[in-house]
Amino acid sequence: MAIPFLKWAGGKRWFTSRYLDILPQKYNRYIEPFVGSGALFFALEPQEAVIGDINKPLVETYMAIKDDWEQVLEYLRTHSVQHSKEYYYSVRATLPETIHQRAARFIYLNRTCWNGLYRVNKAGNFNVPIGTKTNIILDTDDFKKLAKLLENTTIMHSDFEAIIDSAQEGDLVFADPPYTVKHNNNGFVKYNEDMFKWEDQVRLRDAIVRATERNVKIIVTNANHSSIIELYSNFKRKVISRASVIAASNNNRGTYEELIIAKY
Ligand SMILES: C[S@@+](CC[C@H](N)C(=O)[O-])C[C@H]1O[C@@H](n2cnc3c(N)ncnc32)[C@H](O)[C@@H]1O
């Protein structure tokens, strides 16, 4: 089981530690169109995969590790040695030339910024302030292993629809989109509304329906919310909880619940 190298809003590491048995036993290619930090992709280590995301610097980071992980690690080590508040803001202010340098910058900023948040301003520049974490090289890092895993993986900078539409009979699509409705108190609700509108949720459902008509196996995660239940009313659904203990108070019921939509 490989470990994600990024901290990501909505990351599914908690899911991989408790719910892997929900997945089908057998499938051809593994396809993840909202890959983010790729928690499930890394947990499954599929033989052949397609991963994609709309976030270009993120996708480029995967590409750079696949192309030359040693260069990326070398640049990351340089950041690690030089890290300070001034250094953080100077790195944040400049976009380097090569994809390996940009990947190391992306990982460095992800590990040292406030809460591992990814946010850009209107001009598209990363604008998250420095956080409290100072560990830049992690014990869990294994870029060599990641690069090996990425060898048989097609990495796409793309909207989800084209990726799902490319799935064929027997492939597994795991779709973990931004959650549009308020389902917990993670503070990303407004941000996600701007990024991923209700029309996108409908467009996703339609792409998923088309995929199932081609006998593609699908798993979609989303908020346990009436609007989503209605959207996927023809699908088998399961409510899962990300809380380790059941909340005692009724007020908290639903706070940590998510929906798994499956057809395979
Ligand atoms: C909830 S996160 C996925 C988290 C991932 N499962 C993980 O373990 O880290 C949703 C991802 O969807 C991406 N995204 C947003 N809109 C998209 C779109 N239209 N097409 C593809 N990806 C999109 C975001 O950049 C973000 O990385």
The ligand as an SDF file (V2000), in Angstrom:
LIG
                    3D

 27 29  0  0  0  0  0  0  0  0999 V2000
  -12.3830   15.7250   -3.2120 C   0  0  0  0  0  0  0  0  0  0  0  0
  -10.9730   16.0320   -4.2300 S   0  0  0  0  0  0  0  0  0  0  0  0
  -10.4110   14.4090   -4.5640 C   0  0  0  0  0  0  0  0  0  0  0  0
   -9.6510   13.8470   -3.4080 C   0  0  0  0  0  0  0  0  0  0  0  0
   -8.9510   12.5230   -3.6900 C   0  0  0  0  0  0  0  0  0  0  0  0
   -9.8890   11.4190   -3.7380 N   0  0  0  0  0  0  0  0  0  0  0  0
   -7.8840   12.2690   -2.6500 C   0  0  0  0  0  0  0  0  0  0  0  0
   -7.8370   11.1830   -2.0520 O   0  0  0  0  0  0  0  0  0  0  0  0
   -7.0860   13.1900   -2.4190 O   0  0  0  0  0  0  0  0  0  0  0  0
  -11.6660   16.5670   -5.7320 C   0  0  0  0  0  0  0  0  0  0  0  0
  -10.6700   16.8680   -6.8510 C   0  0  0  0  0  0  0  0  0  0  0  0
  -11.4260   17.1800   -8.0280 O   0  0  0  0  0  0  0  0  0  0  0  0
  -10.7000   18.1260   -8.7950 C   0  0  0  0  0  0  0  0  0  0  0  0
  -11.6630   18.7520   -9.7430 N   0  0  0  0  0  0  0  0  0  0  0  0
  -12.5130   19.7850   -9.5250 C   0  0  0  0  0  0  0  0  0  0  0  0
  -13.2700   20.0080  -10.6240 N   0  0  0  0  0  0  0  0  0  0  0  0
  -12.9010   19.0890  -11.5570 C   0  0  0  0  0  0  0  0  0  0  0  0
  -13.3220   18.8020  -12.8820 C   0  0  0  0  0  0  0  0  0  0  0  0
  -14.2800   19.5110  -13.4860 N   0  0  0  0  0  0  0  0  0  0  0  0
  -12.7290   17.7720  -13.5440 N   0  0  0  0  0  0  0  0  0  0  0  0
  -11.7470   17.0470  -12.9490 C   0  0  0  0  0  0  0  0  0  0  0  0
  -11.2840   17.2830  -11.6820 N   0  0  0  0  0  0  0  0  0  0  0  0
  -11.8680   18.2810  -10.9970 C   0  0  0  0  0  0  0  0  0  0  0  0
  -10.0840   19.0440   -7.7650 C   0  0  0  0  0  0  0  0  0  0  0  0
   -8.9440   19.6900   -8.3090 O   0  0  0  0  0  0  0  0  0  0  0  0
   -9.7320   18.0600   -6.6260 C   0  0  0  0  0  0  0  0  0  0  0  0
   -8.4040   17.6050   -6.7200 O   0  0  0  0  0  0  0  0  0  0  0  0
  1  2  1  0
  2  3  1  0
  2 10  1  0
  3  4  1  0
  4  5  1  0
  5  6  1  0
  5  7  1  0
  7  8  2  0
  7  9  1  0
 10 11  1  0
 11 12  1  0
 11 26  1  0
 12 13  1  0
 13 14  1  0
 13 24  1  0
 14 15  1  0
 14 23  1  0
 15 16  2  0
 16 17  1  0
 17 18  1  0
 17 23  2  0
 18 19  1  0
 18 20  2  0
 20 21  1  0
 21 22  2  0
 22 23  1  0
 24 25  1  0
 24 26  1  0
 26 27  1  0
M  CHG  2   2   1   9  -1
M  END
$$$$
